[in-house]
Amino acid sequence: FRNGGTVIEMMTAEGAQHLKKPDIKKKFLEALDPTATIKDRVYQVIIQFVPLTFNPGNPDHIENLEQENNWSLGALTSARWVKPPEKCNNNQRVAHIMASFNDPNVAN
């Protein structure tokens, strides 16, 4: 339990994948509690030396990063600068981002 939530642990990976299917997920939540939500697990990683020209809020930049690294499309769920670019030194050209992945294999 975290913040009033409940953790549901599946017996198999196949069962977990089945529950993540949109139609199954919807029916499950309706039966459990119409106000309930399912939060997918994320795996956070620091990616070092990313050019400051990268915009973590731009979906095209995220997709390009996935393609350049041969990650599956959609594996990178979000990214943000560890230190905001406006607070970086004027001569600085790279910085680190905190990236969130939905796949532990990609995160490794």
Backbone bond lengths (Angstrom), bond angles and torsions (degrees), N, CA, C in turn:
res aa  C-N    CA-C-N  psi(-1)  N-CA   C-N-CA  omega(-1)  CA-C   N-CA-C  phi
1 F - - - 1.439 - - 1.531 109.19 -
2 R 1.297 115.68 132.11 1.450 120.02 177.50 1.520 107.07 -144.28
3 N 1.316 116.39 123.86 1.465 121.26 -179.13 1.518 111.77 56.26
4 G 1.326 117.00 37.03 1.453 120.90 178.33 1.511 113.51 81.76
5 G 1.328 117.76 7.65 1.455 121.71 -178.10 1.512 112.15 -90.20
6 T 1.294 114.86 174.41 1.454 122.65 177.97 1.515 108.51 -127.59
7 V 1.321 116.51 136.84 1.457 121.14 176.09 1.517 107.86 -98.59
8 I 1.314 115.50 127.34 1.460 120.80 177.03 1.528 106.72 -109.73
9 E 1.325 115.65 118.99 1.458 120.47 -178.92 1.520 108.77 -104.82
10 M 1.322 115.57 125.93 1.461 120.81 -179.66 1.529 109.46 -87.46
11 M 1.305 116.83 153.61 1.465 121.43 -179.30 1.529 111.96 -75.74
12 T 1.340 116.08 -29.35 1.464 119.74 -178.18 1.522 110.38 -134.98
13 A 1.318 115.81 157.65 1.469 121.14 175.66 1.526 109.82 -63.99
14 E 1.324 116.47 -35.29 1.464 120.70 179.44 1.526 110.60 -63.60
15 G 1.329 116.52 -39.74 1.462 120.80 177.74 1.517 111.64 -63.80
16 A 1.333 115.91 -41.22 1.467 120.19 178.28 1.521 110.71 -64.68
17 Q 1.327 117.38 -43.14 1.466 120.95 178.72 1.523 110.73 -64.12
18 H 1.326 116.51 -38.10 1.462 120.68 178.96 1.537 110.10 -62.79
19 L 1.329 116.88 -42.97 1.461 121.15 -178.64 1.526 111.77 -67.15
20 K 1.325 118.21 -24.08 1.462 121.93 -179.58 1.531 113.21 -79.82
21 K 1.337 117.56 -12.36 1.468 119.94 177.74 1.523 108.35 -62.48
22 P 1.347 117.19 132.75 1.478 120.18 -173.46 1.523 115.22 -51.53
23 D 1.319 118.35 -44.75 1.460 119.69 -177.49 1.532 111.84 -70.37
24 I 1.328 117.06 -38.57 1.465 121.54 178.32 1.534 109.64 -68.58
25 K 1.326 115.30 -44.70 1.464 121.14 179.57 1.537 110.59 -57.80
26 K 1.330 116.20 -44.08 1.467 121.09 -179.25 1.526 111.01 -61.95
27 K 1.337 117.12 -47.67 1.467 121.01 -179.81 1.528 111.34 -63.72
28 F 1.334 115.70 -40.71 1.467 120.47 179.43 1.525 110.81 -61.68
29 L 1.330 116.50 -46.78 1.463 120.33 -179.28 1.522 112.12 -66.31
30 E 1.323 117.04 -37.85 1.469 119.96 177.67 1.527 110.44 -62.10
31 A 1.344 116.87 -39.57 1.461 120.57 -179.82 1.531 111.46 -74.33
32 L 1.321 117.11 -35.26 1.462 121.74 -178.38 1.523 111.17 -73.43
33 D 1.331 115.78 -57.76 1.460 122.87 -179.54 1.522 106.98 -173.80
34 P 1.318 118.22 119.70 1.473 120.37 -177.25 1.535 114.15 -57.45
35 T 1.331 117.90 -20.74 1.457 119.86 179.48 1.534 112.41 -93.95
36 A 1.320 117.08 -3.05 1.466 121.45 -177.87 1.532 110.84 -73.62
37 T 1.315 115.43 155.38 1.459 122.28 175.01 1.523 108.67 -134.16
38 I 1.313 115.10 158.22 1.459 120.95 174.52 1.517 107.14 -114.50
39 K 1.334 115.19 123.56 1.458 120.71 176.92 1.521 108.01 -101.69
40 D 1.312 115.42 122.58 1.456 119.02 177.58 1.519 109.36 -72.12
41 R 1.299 116.40 147.11 1.456 120.94 179.24 1.516 109.41 -71.44
42 V 1.318 116.01 141.12 1.468 120.52 176.70 1.523 109.31 -122.49
43 Y 1.307 114.86 153.80 1.453 123.05 -178.69 1.522 107.29 -122.06
44 Q 1.326 116.45 115.64 1.459 120.28 -174.69 1.527 110.96 -95.70
45 V 1.331 113.28 140.42 1.456 121.92 -177.46 1.523 108.40 -140.22
46 I 1.318 116.97 142.74 1.467 121.41 172.16 1.527 107.13 -90.04
47 I 1.314 116.15 126.88 1.465 121.25 174.33 1.521 106.55 -107.37
48 Q 1.318 115.06 120.23 1.461 120.71 -174.87 1.523 112.41 -89.42
49 F 1.323 114.94 155.01 1.458 124.17 170.49 1.534 114.04 57.54
50 V 1.319 115.24 47.73 1.465 121.65 176.78 1.533 107.36 -88.50
51 P 1.338 118.06 130.84 1.469 119.77 179.01 1.531 111.31 -57.04
52 L 1.322 115.96 140.23 1.461 120.58 -179.82 1.531 112.66 -67.20
53 T 1.316 117.53 -8.50 1.465 120.93 174.79 1.527 110.84 -74.20
54 F 1.339 117.32 -16.29 1.460 122.41 177.46 1.524 108.93 -68.64
55 N 1.328 116.04 135.29 1.460 121.75 177.69 1.530 108.27 -116.33
56 P 1.342 118.02 104.30 1.467 119.71 -177.08 1.528 114.26 -64.35
57 G 1.325 117.63 -15.85 1.463 120.80 177.47 1.514 113.70 -88.66
58 N 1.338 117.01 -3.00 1.459 121.39 -177.86 1.534 109.54 -97.39
59 P 1.340 118.16 115.13 1.465 120.88 -179.11 1.531 113.07 -56.97
60 D 1.339 117.63 -32.55 1.466 119.94 178.42 1.520 110.84 -66.04
61 H 1.321 117.83 -38.38 1.465 121.43 178.48 1.531 110.26 -66.67
62 I 1.326 116.10 -40.54 1.473 120.50 177.77 1.530 109.63 -62.45
63 E 1.320 116.52 -46.41 1.465 120.84 -179.28 1.533 110.82 -63.48
64 N 1.323 117.14 -41.49 1.466 120.13 177.88 1.521 111.27 -62.22
65 L 1.325 117.25 -40.52 1.463 121.56 178.31 1.526 110.23 -62.70
66 E 1.325 116.78 -41.25 1.473 121.02 177.28 1.525 110.65 -62.44
67 Q 1.320 116.75 -45.47 1.459 120.95 -178.43 1.522 111.61 -65.68
68 E 1.339 117.21 -44.86 1.463 121.44 -178.84 1.519 112.36 -61.86
69 N 1.325 117.17 -28.23 1.464 121.70 -177.69 1.526 113.23 -104.12
70 N 1.342 116.63 7.28 1.469 122.69 179.81 1.533 112.45 57.12
71 W 1.343 115.50 37.19 1.453 120.41 173.82 1.516 108.14 -89.32
72 S 1.324 117.21 151.49 1.457 119.96 178.05 1.528 109.42 -65.73
73 L 1.318 115.38 145.41 1.461 121.51 -178.98 1.527 109.61 -60.75
74 G 1.308 116.84 126.89 1.459 122.06 -179.62 1.523 114.24 91.87
75 A 1.341 117.17 -3.63 1.470 120.09 179.96 1.523 111.74 -67.15
76 L 1.331 116.88 -34.54 1.464 122.06 177.76 1.524 107.31 -88.33
77 T 1.323 116.43 103.90 1.461 120.05 -173.30 1.521 112.86 -84.99
78 S 1.333 117.17 -28.51 1.463 120.23 176.72 1.520 109.50 -163.71
79 A 1.325 114.20 161.10 1.463 120.62 177.07 1.523 108.00 -150.32
80 R 1.326 115.58 149.38 1.462 120.51 176.37 1.517 107.74 -150.99
81 W 1.319 115.87 153.96 1.450 120.76 176.54 1.521 109.23 -69.92
82 V 1.332 117.62 138.51 1.454 121.18 174.30 1.530 108.88 -66.99
83 K 1.314 116.08 -42.41 1.464 122.82 175.92 1.525 106.45 -122.77
84 P 1.315 119.41 125.82 1.465 120.67 -177.87 1.533 111.27 -55.26
85 P 1.340 117.92 136.17 1.467 121.41 -178.62 1.531 113.85 -54.68
86 E 1.324 117.25 -32.95 1.464 119.49 -178.92 1.539 112.20 -68.10
87 K 1.329 116.63 -15.41 1.467 120.02 177.93 1.531 112.06 -98.46
88 C 1.325 116.54 2.13 1.464 120.91 179.01 1.527 110.06 -82.16
89 N 1.302 115.67 160.52 1.459 122.73 176.00 1.528 109.19 -62.17
90 N 1.322 117.90 143.69 1.470 121.87 -178.88 1.522 113.11 -58.05
91 N 1.332 117.30 -29.66 1.468 121.26 -178.84 1.524 112.60 -87.07
92 Q 1.303 117.18 -7.26 1.466 121.24 -177.10 1.523 110.55 -72.34
93 R 1.325 116.73 135.39 1.471 121.56 -178.09 1.530 113.12 -115.61
94 V 1.339 116.97 -15.96 1.463 121.22 179.83 1.520 109.51 -134.09
95 A 1.322 115.67 159.03 1.471 122.17 177.64 1.526 107.57 -155.06
96 H 1.317 116.36 -178.54 1.466 121.72 -177.98 1.531 109.84 -105.82
97 I 1.329 114.81 146.78 1.465 119.53 174.11 1.520 109.61 -119.74
98 M 1.327 115.51 152.37 1.457 123.03 171.03 1.521 105.46 -97.09
99 A 1.323 115.78 116.95 1.460 120.99 -177.65 1.523 109.90 -110.56
100 S 1.310 117.10 140.09 1.465 122.71 177.55 1.519 108.85 -113.44
101 F 1.316 115.30 126.89 1.464 122.30 -179.88 1.513 109.94 -115.55
102 N 1.332 116.22 151.62 1.457 120.69 177.15 1.528 111.96 -97.46
103 D 1.332 117.38 2.80 1.458 122.60 -177.10 1.533 108.52 -130.82
104 P 1.327 117.86 119.10 1.468 119.69 -178.04 1.516 112.76 -63.73
105 N 1.323 118.05 -29.50 1.462 120.84 179.04 1.513 111.54 -67.25
106 V 1.313 117.23 -38.92 1.454 121.07 177.16 1.522 109.99 -69.25
107 A 1.322 116.75 -39.62 1.463 120.76 179.82 1.525 111.92 -63.57
108 N 1.314 116.62 -29.22 1.472 119.93 178.51 1.504 109.66 -82.13
